[in-house]
Amino acid sequence: MNIQNYDNEVQIINRELMTARTNMSNDLVGVCDRLLEKAEEVGDINLIGYAYYYLADAYYKLSTEYRKFNENLLKAIEYLQMCGDKEHIIRCYNLFGIDALNHGNIELALDFFLNGIRDCDEYDKNSAVGFVECNIGLIYYDVGEIETALSYIQSGYKHIRKNKEDSLYYLNVLLCYCNEAECYILLDKPESVKKCLLAIKRLESDPRVKSDYFQDILVLDVRMRGNYVLGNMEEYQKYAELLLKTIQTENFFSVDNIDDIYRACRFLMKIGRVDEVEDIVKNVEATISSISIAYLRKQYAKIKCELYSLKNDDEQKYKAYEEFYTYSMAQEKEGIANYRFFTDIREKLSEMERENIALLKKAETDSLTGLGNRYGLNEYADKAFDNAYANQKSLAVEILDVDNFKQYNDTFGHQAGDTCLKTIAEIIVEKCGGNNKIRAFRYGGDEFVIVYEDMTDEEVMWYASNIRLGIKERNLLAPSQEYGKLVTISQGICNSVPISTNKLWDYMYAADNALYEVKEHRKGEIVMLHKVLISQESLDEAKYS
């Protein structure tokens, strides 16, 4: 979706939205509501889906109203699938996955993440895919598969770098550096940790990057721990103090920050700064109390169990144990409801996908023959051409039509003509359907197009001849003796390795000219050309069968 295609009012609201999102402004929800109102006013499903996505994103980032977050996200994906906006569909799956993680459902989170990127070819991959890959990496990080985590995070970073237009581009790049550094710390690779810290420092000196990003808890924590393992004690102390100050002066923390705080606490406890961790735990309590997610409350109780065990404070430790048990039971009960909720969402998403696939298949399929239609040909053949050019492999395009088909329709009627075309389509599938290098389409009327990828002249001619023979063997009666006893087809083919100046339609044009040559002089035969530019020379060099 290109927001630049919309009127000035929409673009102004969108700029406000992106500014509010970059600044994490409390106005963000209101701006999203305005964009949604405008989108519904003009009735544009692309814009409606886009607005619902950013409204859901705003509820996730700035509030604890999770039902509103989920409701808007479901509406977003419904509209986005209607219009095929892949990037924002992936973003929706990413948010569903994050929400499942926040409820402690790792399996379902991974399912959402993998479904988000399932159908993305290499050229579809973008920053949205990068977010998902980074989040998959964090799942592997949490279960101790650090090498796998690192590979996902690095792949995600490459995709995030592709979209500098994203309003949070620099923040996303910064978080990738931090996540990589965390992996290298656990892998005991100090030189790699050092490179990550230098990358963060370079980003900090870039005037385009907001200085507030470097006050993020994850960033301060990584700089603290990274410098500690490198032995840079002055830098370690600097970032430890900044981290403690940031946590102690904040009144409310986002859900995204909670795990980062726990990770920092465990590090500080490990190096003996237990009293400071107690201050952090007390300051986080208000945020945890406002979040009605049992899993996050259980994790908070777990940190307190670890803390008060180290302090040998039995009274507080046993209270923490009780809380841990209480929230474990609550999570188990909540888990059943959440499992139903998330699986219901998953089923709704699957239903939307099935409907979308059915509509897409309908849009790309010829209703009479079941072959691809002209739209399907355009989609498929462009990719086949690009692949053939990139790998310098041959590409053949065949156009075939039914000889004297107008007379056939006039003699036997249109219903019989339709039956004839369906029979020819069946024969094409019968003769070629087992080879995944061949795809057939009905181009229109009595014309069919067949695309052959990476096949020799002999192979292409063998399949083309088999189609011709198959039609002959069906004994379809011709409209009159004037045209022979049986229905025949004429076939024109162009087979060559593409060069930079070629386009797909050059092949279509050459195949059509080859077909014309057959129709004029040799009906019922096959002509193959090897040059997309038609000349007497190319016709003289043609192969006939």
C-alpha positions, 0 to 999 in steps of 0.5 A, spaced: 500 500 500 502 506 498 499 512 502 502 517 497 496 515 492 491 518 497 489 525 498 492 531 502 487 530 508 489 522 509 497 524 508 496 529 513 493 525 518 498 519 516 504 524 518 501 525 524 500 518 526 507 516 524 510 522 528 506 520 534 508 513 533 515 515 533 514 519 539 510 514 543 505 520 544 499 519 548 495 522 542 497 516 538 490 512 539 486 519 537 490 520 531 489 513 529 481 513 530 481 519 526 485 516 520 480 510 521 474 515 521 476 518 514 478 511 511 471 509 513 468 515 510 471 514 503 470 506 503 477 504 502 478 497 504 486 498 504 486 504 508 481 501 513 485 495 514 491 500 515 488 504 520 485 498 524 492 495 524 496 502 527 490 503 532 491 495 534 499 497 535 497 503 539 493 500 544 499 495 544 504 500 545 500 505 550 495 501 554 493 495 557 486 494 554 488 488 551 481 486 548 481 492 544 488 491 542 485 484 539 479 486 536 482 492 532 487 487 530 482 482 528 479 487 524 485 489 521 487 483 518 480 481 515 481 488 511 488 487 509 487 480 507 481 482 502 486 487 499 492 483 499 497 487 503 502 482 505 506 487 509 501 489 514 498 482 514 505 480 517 505 485 522 498 483 524 501 476 525 507 479 529 503 482 534 498 476 535 505 472 536 507 477 541 501 477 545 501 470 545 508 470 548 506 475 553 500 470 556 506 464 556 504 461 550 510 459 546 507 454 541 502 458 539 506 464 538 511 461 534 505 458 530 503 465 529 510 468 527 511 462 522 504 463 519 506 470 518 512 469 514 510 462 511 508 465 504 513 470 503 518 469 497 525 472 497 523 478 494 517 479 498 521 479 504 521 486 508 522 489 515 515 486 517 518 479 516 524 482 520 520 483 526 517 476 526 524 473 525 527 477 530 521 475 535 522 467 533 530 469 535 528 471 542 524 465 543 530 461 541 534 465 546 529 464 552 530 456 551 537 456 550 538 455 543 543 461 542 546 460 535 539 459 532 537 465 536 542 469 533 541 466 526 534 469 526 536 475 529 541 476 524 536 475 518 531 479 521 536 485 521 537 484 514 530 485 512 529 491 517 534 494 513 530 494 507 525 499 509 528 506 511 521 509 511 518 505 517 517 511 522 521 506 527 526 504 523 532 507 527 529 504 533 528 497 530 536 497 528 538 499 535 534 493 538 537 488 533 544 490 535 542 489 542 539 482 541 545 480 537 549 483 543 545 479 548 547 472 544 554 474 543 554 475 551 552 468 552 556 465 547 562 468 550 564 472 544 567 478 546 570 481 540 563 480 537 560 484 543 565 489 542 562 490 535 555 490 537 557 496 542 560 500 537 555 499 532 550 502 538 555 508 539 555 510 532 548 510 531 547 514 537 552 519 534 547 519 528 543 526 528 537 522 525 536 518 531 532 520 537 536 520 543 530 518 547 532 511 544 538 510 548 534 511 554 530 504 553 531 499 558 534 494 553 539 498 550 542 501 557 542 493 560 545 491 554 551 496 554 551 495 562 552 487 561 556 488 555 561 493 558 562 488 564 564 482 560 569 486 556 572 489 563 570 496 561 568 497 568 567 505 568 563 504 562 559 498 566 558 503 572 556 509 567 550 504 564 548 501 571 547 508 574 543 510 568 539 504 568 537 504 575 535 511 575 531 510 569 527 504 572 527 508 579 524 514 576 519 511 571 512 510 574 509 505 568 513 500 564 510 497 557 509 490 557 515 490 552 520 492 558 518 487 563 522 482 561 528 486 560 527 489 567 527 482 569 534 480 565 537 486 568 535 484 575 538 477 574 545 480 572 545 485 578 543 479 583 549 475 580 554 480 581 552 482 588 547 488 587 542 485 591 539 491 594 538 495 588 534 489 585 530 490 591 528 497 589 527 495 582 522 490 584 518 495 589 518 500 583 515 495 578 510 493 582 505 498 580 505 496 573 505 489 574 498 490 579 495 494 573 496 488 568 491 483 568 495 477 565 497 472 570 503 469 566 507 476 567 505 476 575 507 469 576 514 472 572 514 477 577 513 473 583 519 468 581 524 474 581 521 476 588 523 468 590 530 469 587 531 476 590 529 474 597 532 467 597 539 471 596 537 476 601 535 470 606 529 474 608 524 468 609 518 472 611 518 475 604 521 469 600 515 465 603 510 470 601 513 470 594 512 463 594 505 464 595 504 469 590 508 464 585 503 459 587 497 463 586 499 466 579 501 459 577 494 457 578 491 463 575 495 462 569 493 455 568 485 457 569 487 463 565 491 459 560 484 455 558 480 461 556 486 464 553 487 458 549 480 458 547 481 465 545 487 464 541 485 458 537 479 462 536 483 467 533 487 462 529 481 459 526 478 466 524 485 467 521 485 460 517 478 461 515 480 468 512 486 465 509 481 459 506 476 465 503 482 469 500 485 463 497 479 461 494 478 468 491 485 468 489 484 462 485 478 464 482 481 470 480 487 466 477 483 460 474 479 460 468 472 457 470 471 453 463 477 449 463 480 450 470 486 452 467 490 458 469 487 464 466 490 471 463 491 474 470 494 467 472 499 467 466 501 474 467 503 473 475 506 466 473 510 468 467 513 474 469 516 470 475 518 464 470 521 470 465 525 473 471 528 466 474 530 464 467 534 471 465 537 470 472 539 463 471 540 464 464 536 458 463 531 457 457 524 459 457 519 456 452 512 460 451 507 456 446 501 458 443 496 453 441 489 454 438 483 450 435 483 450 427 477 452 424 474 453 431 469 459 429 466 454 424 466 448 430 461 453 434 457 455 428 456 448 426 455 444 433 453 450 437 457 454 443 455 448 448 459 443 444 464 448 443 465 449 450 466 441 451 471 441 446 475 446 449 474 443 456 477 436 452 483 440 450 484 443 457 484 435 460 489 433 454 494 438 456 493 437 463 494 429 462 500 430 457 503 435 461 501 435 468 506 431 471 512 436 470 512 442 475 516 445 469 510 446 465 504 450 466 498 451 462 493 457 461 487 459 457 489 465 454 482 467 451 477 464 446 480 458 443 487 460 445 491 456 450 498 458 452 503 453 455 510 455 459 516 451 459 521 452 464 529 450 463 527 445 457 531 443 451 528 444 444 527 436 444 523 436 450 518 442 449 517 439 442 516 432 445 510 435 450 507 439 444 507 433 439 504 429 445 498 434 446 497 434 438 497 426 438 492 426 444 487 431 441 487 426 435 486 420 439 480 423 442 477 423 435 473 430 436 469 431 429 471 437 425 465 441 423 465 439 416 469 435 411 472 441 408 476 442 414 478 434 415 475 429 419 477 431 426 479 437 430 486 439 430 490 444 433 496 449 431 502 450 435 507 456 435 513 456 440 518 460 442 524 457 446 530 461 448 535 464 453 532 471 455 537 477 454 537 483 458 533 487 453 527 481 452 521 482 455 515 476 456 511 479 451 517 479 446 516 471 447 508 471 446 509 476 440 514 471 437 510 465 439 504 468 436 508 469 429 510 462 429 502 460 430 501 465 424 506 461 420 502 455 422 495 457 421 497 460 414 501 454 411 501 448 415 495 448 420 495 442 425 503 443 425 508 445 430 513 451 429 518 453 434 522 459 433 529 461 437 529 468 436 524 473 439 525 478 434 521 476 428 525 476 421 525 471 415 532 469 418 528 466 424 523 463 420 528 460 416 531 457 422 525 455 425 523 447 427 517 444 424 513 438 426 
